[in-house]
Amino acid sequence: MSTNGPTTRKPSRRAWPLATAVGDLYLLSVRALRRDTRMLDAVLVSIALPVLIMATFVYVFGGAIHTGASGLAYIDFVVPAVIVMCAGYGAATTAAALAEDLTGGMIDRFRTLPVTDWVVPVSHVVASLGRNLAATAAALAAALVMGFRPEATTSDWLLVVAVVGGYILAVSALAVVWGLLVRSVQAAGAFSFVVLFVPYISDAFVPVETMPTGLRAFAEHQPTTPLVQTLRALLLDQPLGNAGRLTAAWLLTATALCVPLAATLFRRRATS
Amino acid sequence: MGEPAIQTIGLRKAFGSTTVLRGVDLSVPAASLLALLGPNGSGKTTTVRILTTLLSADAGHARVAGHDVAREGASVRRKIGVAAQSATVDGLLTGRENLELFAGLHHVGRRAARRRAGELLERFGLTDTAERRVATYSGGLRRRLDLAVSMVAAPRILFLDEPTTGLDPRSRVELWATIEELRAAGTTILLTTQYLEEADQLAEQIAVIHDGRIVADDTPAVLKQRVGSERLVLTLATSDDVQRVGVLFDGMAGQGYTTGQPNSSSRDGSLHLDPGARQVMLGIQHPDQLRLTLDCLHRAGITVEAVDLHAPTLDDVFFELTRAAA
């Protein structure tokens, strides 16, 4: 701004496409968050579901599952898993939110405005990040009530927020791709169940040593395993190993693949 | 006269193997209202989507507000307002929030957005419902908000895709009044509709679209003349009476008439007889003709059981225009 000489005319916002886009992104993200808070059933589900899942694992399965080599109490073992599951589930609902805009004509209306087109799907991702960090905080609060005792330092907590945030962003980006591929809100909603199911076949809820060989190979190499291990290491002062690097690689790769794919699909979908 | 506000030359569009537009030519002068009249599937929405930069044409040119829609989409978007067929406002937001959102997306600044929302709520009679969520609005109210949203940036050119479809008669009349006001204030409007009555009521110029082609483009008065105005349908006591009317009118006016199934070809004074239904159909250009016809039948001792006057429908317009085009 100060680079404009004194002789330059009053800078129009059009001269700053990125600033304009960021302003639009803010407006549309606020809109998406407002929508989220006004769907009462969705709000209840996104808070009640983590708490219910947490309670189920702690009180129902907890007594029967041994945590293997780690020697952790089951509640400590399972909290990072429940966090991943719930953050993933919540982020996956981005597909339905976007599909609703696509099928209901809102995207078309936004596209007749002087608004950069990528801002609309990205606003749903931003709203997803806000919504799911809040839901994760609710789940953690419930865990503390049930007896979860983390041993994390402040910097550990900041890393936990970064990892969970990164996971929410990656799943949301994947959800945008899914939302653009399917033709109905119902089909878009199905993505949540895929994301909800994947953590079961991992190190998240039961130690992988208990699984049959084929399943175990999948469980050891799918992204939820290093993700949950990273969170355990940060929250419970456990050895990190190469879980941190694997997690970073998974999240960055997923995001790097999804963003251009989503952009291409969005342009194609919107102009057909 | 300057450049038309909206102009298209030879617009063509196909979706896969389905050709939707086969060369659409339109020209809408600034500050006028053109009604694009046609049935479902005739290409109305596709035309609007191309003009509002939502869709690219396969061939042809379109200019809106002096900008090429294909190459200068961003400039076009700054100058137009669009209300789509399904009133696309956010049902989970209130009326005021919707207006503030869309004003904000036109980059007017936060304070100006708030002021503009207040003005539009007032102008479109939405102040009482401003704080209610749009999901609770009636169809008419929702449409009015939709129209208000498309006016947030005070566009010089407005596209309304079937603005009154699905509205009750009262809401329709109210919306017509609002559209009239916008036009009177100098907005150029392109409106699509399936209703001849609506086009007649609002438009200076009606373009009739059929199967992706403009089959007529003229003032409502000229179009109605081409179609014939109203049609008189008389139901008589017996089918013999119907035959007698045929003889009577044939001798009187020296005009030919047709018999058989009723269709839309009976107009402009030509007579159509349907003895099976005991009906006589006759085009009426002037109210006097109605009186003369009834007098004439009365003198001949023919009893008329029912009198119906039909305004020409969209079907009539199409039949007439597509027949002429063929």
Interface residues (C-beta under 8 A of the other chain):
Chain A: R13 R14 T20 G23 D24 L27 L28 R31 R34 R35 R38 M39 G104 G105 M106 D108 R109 F110 R111 T112 L113 P114 V115 A270 T271 S272
Chain B: F15 R49 T52 T53 L54 L55 S56 A74 R77 R78 I80 V82 A84 S86 T88 D90 L92 L93 E97 L101 F102 G104 L105 H106 H107 R133 V149
